[in-house]
Amino acid sequence: MTPKRKAATHETEAAPNLPQLCSEAADHVARARLALFDESYDTDQALAHLDEAIFCLRRLLAHGRTTHAGGGAPGLRSV
C-alpha cells in the first residue's frame, strides 16, 4: 500500500497545523522503519514513506519562511 499525498487544497493552507505536520512526518519515518525491518523488507514502501516525511518537513520549512518573511513570529530555522 503506497502512501498518497493529501489533496492540493490541504497542501496550500495558509497556516498549516504545525504539530500535525510534525506528527505526520514522524509517523512516515516510523512506517519507513517498519517497512525496512519487517519480515517483508519492502524498500519501495520505505522510500515512499521517507518521501512523504520529507514533503511534510518541506511544508514546515516553507511555513516558517513565510511567517518570518511576513514579520510575524520567528520562523523555523534550517540547520
Backbone as a printed PyTorch tensor [residue, N CA C, xyz], in Angstrom:
tensor([[[ 0.8420, -1.1730,  0.0000],
         [ 0.0000,  0.0000,  0.0000],
         [ 0.8890,  1.2380,  0.0000]],

        [[ 0.8550,  2.0020, -1.0510],
         [ 1.6800,  3.1900, -1.1870],
         [ 0.9620,  4.3960, -0.5920]],

        [[ 1.6760,  5.1930,  0.2350],
         [ 1.0150,  6.3770,  0.7940],
         [ 0.6950,  7.3720, -0.3130]],

        [[-0.4100,  8.0560, -0.1460],
         [-0.8310,  9.0270, -1.1380],
         [-0.7680, 10.4180, -0.5240]],

        [[-0.4060, 11.3930, -1.3490],
         [-0.3450, 12.7670, -0.8800],
         [-1.7430, 13.3050, -0.6410]],

        [[-1.8160, 14.2690,  0.2490],
         [-3.0880, 14.9140,  0.5500],
         [-3.5410, 15.7220, -0.6590]],

        [[-4.8010, 16.0670, -0.6880],
         [-5.3490, 16.8790, -1.7810],
         [-4.6460, 18.2270, -1.8260]],

        [[-4.6160, 18.8300, -2.9870],
         [-3.9070, 20.0950, -3.1870],
         [-4.4290, 21.1950, -2.2710]],

        [[-5.6940, 21.1790, -1.9350],
         [-6.2350, 22.2140, -1.0630],
         [-5.6000, 22.1280,  0.3140]],

        [[-5.2810, 20.9320,  0.7870],
         [-4.6430, 20.7780,  2.0910],
         [-3.2020, 21.2700,  2.0470]],

        [[-2.5310, 21.1050,  0.8970],
         [-1.1390, 21.4850,  0.7600],
         [-0.9520, 22.9870,  0.7580]],

        [[-1.9630, 23.7300,  0.3530],
         [-1.8130, 25.1710,  0.2020],
         [-2.4780, 25.9560,  1.3290]],

        [[-2.7050, 25.3400,  2.4570],
         [-3.2880, 26.0630,  3.5750],
         [-2.3610, 27.2030,  3.9760]],

        [[-2.9480, 28.3390,  4.3350],
         [-2.1480, 29.4940,  4.7270],
         [-1.4100, 29.2350,  6.0410]],

        [[-2.0630, 28.5920,  6.9720],
         [-1.4470, 28.3160,  8.2680],
         [-1.6280, 26.8380,  8.6000]],

        [[-0.7300, 25.9830,  8.1240],
         [-0.8820, 24.5590,  8.4130],
         [-0.7420, 24.2970,  9.9060]],

        [[-1.3390, 23.2460, 10.3430],
         [-1.2740, 22.8440, 11.7320],
         [ 0.1140, 22.2510, 11.9670]],

        [[ 1.0140, 23.0350, 12.5390],
         [ 2.4110, 22.6400, 12.6710],
         [ 2.6060, 21.3650, 13.4900]],

        [[ 1.9540, 21.2110, 14.6350],
         [ 2.1240, 19.9600, 15.3710],
         [ 1.6300, 18.7480, 14.5700]],

        [[ 0.5840, 18.9510, 13.7990],
         [ 0.0650, 17.8550, 12.9790],
         [ 1.0650, 17.4850, 11.8820]],

        [[ 1.7070, 18.4780, 11.2560],
         [ 2.7130, 18.1970, 10.2380],
         [ 3.9070, 17.4540, 10.8370]],

        [[ 4.3390, 17.8590, 12.0160],
         [ 5.4480, 17.1650, 12.6850],
         [ 5.0710, 15.7270, 12.9930]],

        [[ 3.8670, 15.5540, 13.4830],
         [ 3.3900, 14.2110, 13.8050],
         [ 3.2880, 13.3410, 12.5580]],

        [[ 2.8030, 13.9300, 11.4710],
         [ 2.6780, 13.1890, 10.2140],
         [ 4.0520, 12.7700,  9.6880]],

        [[ 5.0270, 13.6850,  9.7620],
         [ 6.3900, 13.3630,  9.3180],
         [ 6.9710, 12.2360, 10.1580]],

        [[ 6.8080, 12.3250, 11.4760],
         [ 7.3250, 11.2860, 12.3650],
         [ 6.6530,  9.9450, 12.1020]],

        [[ 5.3630,  9.9780, 11.8060],
         [ 4.6270,  8.7470, 11.5060],
         [ 5.1720,  8.0880, 10.2380]],

        [[ 5.4610,  8.8960,  9.2330],
         [ 6.0020,  8.3380,  7.9850],
         [ 7.3960,  7.7450,  8.1990]],

        [[ 8.2050,  8.3970,  9.0240],
         [ 9.5370,  7.8560,  9.3150],
         [ 9.4000,  6.5190, 10.0500]],

        [[ 8.4770,  6.4520, 10.9960],
         [ 8.2610,  5.2030, 11.7230],
         [ 7.7800,  4.0920, 10.7930]],

        [[ 6.8900,  4.4330,  9.8670],
         [ 6.4030,  3.4290,  8.9160],
         [ 7.5170,  2.9760,  7.9680]],

        [[ 8.3880,  3.8990,  7.5850],
         [ 9.5260,  3.5290,  6.7330],
         [10.4280,  2.5550,  7.4730]],

        [[10.6510,  2.8350,  8.7250],
         [11.4940,  1.9500,  9.5350],
         [10.8790,  0.5640,  9.6480]],

        [[ 9.5800,  0.5180,  9.8670],
         [ 8.8960, -0.7800,  9.9390],
         [ 8.9970, -1.5320,  8.6150]],

        [[ 8.8650, -0.7990,  7.5160],
         [ 8.9440, -1.4460,  6.2070],
         [10.3270, -2.0490,  5.9740]],

        [[11.3490, -1.4110,  6.5170],
         [12.7080, -1.9240,  6.3360],
         [13.0290, -3.0830,  7.2730]],

        [[12.5050, -3.0300,  8.4760],
         [12.8710, -4.0390,  9.4630],
         [11.8090, -5.1050,  9.6600]],

        [[10.7430, -5.0280,  8.8880],
         [ 9.7060, -6.0510,  8.9070],
         [10.2090, -7.2600,  8.1150]],

        [[ 9.5480, -8.3540,  8.2370],
         [ 9.9480, -9.5620,  7.5230],
         [ 9.9310, -9.3670,  6.0110]],

        [[ 9.0790, -8.4910,  5.5180],
         [ 8.9540, -8.2950,  4.0720],
         [10.1070, -7.4830,  3.4820]],

        [[10.7620, -6.6560,  4.2740],
         [11.8690, -5.8010,  3.8380],
         [11.5070, -5.0660,  2.5450]],

        [[10.4750, -4.2470,  2.6200],
         [ 9.9280, -3.5470,  1.4660],
         [10.5920, -2.1780,  1.2940]],

        [[11.6510, -2.1280,  0.4990],
         [12.3850, -0.8700,  0.3270],
         [11.5750,  0.1740, -0.4330]],

        [[10.7660, -0.2540, -1.3800],
         [ 9.9380,  0.7070, -2.1200],
         [ 8.9610,  1.4090, -1.1830]],

        [[ 8.3600,  0.6410, -0.2970],
         [ 7.4230,  1.2080,  0.6730],
         [ 8.1640,  2.1550,  1.6240]],

        [[ 9.3360,  1.7580,  2.0650],
         [10.1230,  2.6060,  2.9690],
         [10.4760,  3.9250,  2.2910]],

        [[10.9140,  3.8650,  1.0470],
         [11.2550,  5.0900,  0.3220],
         [10.0400,  5.9850,  0.1130]],

        [[ 8.9030,  5.3920, -0.1550],
         [ 7.6800,  6.1770, -0.3220],
         [ 7.3420,  6.9230,  0.9710]],

        [[ 7.4770,  6.2470,  2.1060],
         [ 7.1990,  6.9050,  3.3880],
         [ 8.2380,  7.9850,  3.6900]],

        [[ 9.4930,  7.7430,  3.3650],
         [10.5110,  8.7680,  3.5830],
         [10.2670,  9.9790,  2.6900]],

        [[ 9.8170,  9.7590,  1.4770],
         [ 9.4570, 10.8750,  0.5910],
         [ 8.3380, 11.7050,  1.1920]],

        [[ 7.3500, 11.0380,  1.7540],
         [ 6.2320, 11.7570,  2.3730],
         [ 6.7000, 12.5280,  3.6110]],

        [[ 7.6060, 11.9460,  4.3880],
         [ 8.1400, 12.6470,  5.5600],
         [ 8.8870, 13.9000,  5.1250]],

        [[ 9.6930, 13.7910,  4.0720],
         [10.4210, 14.9480,  3.5470],
         [ 9.4440, 16.0070,  3.0580]],

        [[ 8.3710, 15.5800,  2.4050],
         [ 7.3460, 16.5110,  1.9400],
         [ 6.7480, 17.2930,  3.1150]],

        [[ 6.4610, 16.6050,  4.2170],
         [ 5.9220, 17.2640,  5.4100],
         [ 6.9220, 18.2720,  5.9640]],

        [[ 8.1810, 17.8820,  6.0290],
         [ 9.1980, 18.7730,  6.5660],
         [ 9.4110, 19.9910,  5.6720]],

        [[ 9.2960, 19.8130,  4.3840],
         [ 9.4050, 20.9620,  3.4740],
         [ 8.2450, 21.9240,  3.6820]],

        [[ 7.0680, 21.3920,  3.9460],
         [ 5.9210, 22.2580,  4.2360],
         [ 6.1620, 23.0370,  5.5230]],

        [[ 6.7630, 22.3850,  6.5230],
         [ 7.0980, 23.0840,  7.7670],
         [ 8.0870, 24.2100,  7.5020]],

        [[ 9.1080, 23.9280,  6.7330],
         [10.1100, 24.9300,  6.4150],
         [ 9.5000, 26.0940,  5.6400]],

        [[ 8.6570, 25.7860,  4.6690],
         [ 8.0010, 26.8350,  3.8840],
         [ 7.1400, 27.7160,  4.7790]],

        [[ 6.4400, 27.1030,  5.7080],
         [ 5.5990, 27.8730,  6.6280],
         [ 6.4700, 28.7830,  7.4910]],

        [[ 7.5950, 28.2470,  7.9750],
         [ 8.4910, 29.0460,  8.8020],
         [ 9.0650, 30.2260,  8.0450]],

        [[ 9.4430, 30.0020,  6.8030],
         [ 9.9920, 31.0870,  5.9890],
         [ 8.9390, 32.1340,  5.7000]],

        [[ 7.7170, 31.7080,  5.4320],
         [ 6.6260, 32.6410,  5.1550],
         [ 6.3120, 33.4750,  6.3880]],

        [[ 6.2580, 32.8380,  7.5330],
         [ 5.9550, 33.5360,  8.7770],
         [ 7.0530, 34.5410,  9.0940]],

        [[ 8.2930, 34.1290,  8.9310],
         [ 9.4220, 35.0040,  9.2410],
         [ 9.4880, 36.1830,  8.2610]],

        [[ 9.2710, 35.9330,  6.9910],
         [ 9.3240, 36.9940,  5.9800],
         [ 8.1740, 37.9740,  6.1470]],

        [[ 7.0540, 37.5120,  6.6620],
         [ 5.8870, 38.3620,  6.8370],
         [ 5.9410, 39.2160,  8.0780]],

        [[ 7.0140, 39.1130,  8.8620],
         [ 7.1400, 39.9310, 10.0600],
         [ 6.3830, 39.3710, 11.2450]],

        [[ 5.9010, 38.1460, 11.1190],
         [ 5.1840, 37.5220, 12.2230],
         [ 6.1390, 36.9650, 13.2500]],

        [[ 5.7060, 35.9700, 13.9220],
         [ 6.5420, 35.2900, 14.9170],
         [ 7.7780, 34.7210, 14.2320]],

        [[ 8.8720, 34.5660, 14.9780],
         [10.0660, 33.9970, 14.3550],
         [ 9.7720, 32.6670, 13.7100]],

        [[10.3020, 32.4870, 12.4980],
         [10.0580, 31.2650, 11.7470],
         [10.9910, 30.1430, 12.1340]],

        [[10.8370, 29.0380, 11.4710],
         [11.7020, 27.8980, 11.6880],
         [13.0390, 28.1590, 11.0290]],

        [[14.1010, 27.7050, 11.6410],
         [15.4190, 27.8670, 11.0550],
         [15.9030, 26.5260, 10.5340]],

        [[16.6070, 26.5700,  9.4290],
         [17.2180, 25.3480,  8.9350],
         [18.6010, 25.2240,  9.5480]],

        [[19.0720, 24.0100,  9.6630],
         [20.3860, 23.7780, 10.2440],
         [21.4290, 23.5420,  9.2090]]])
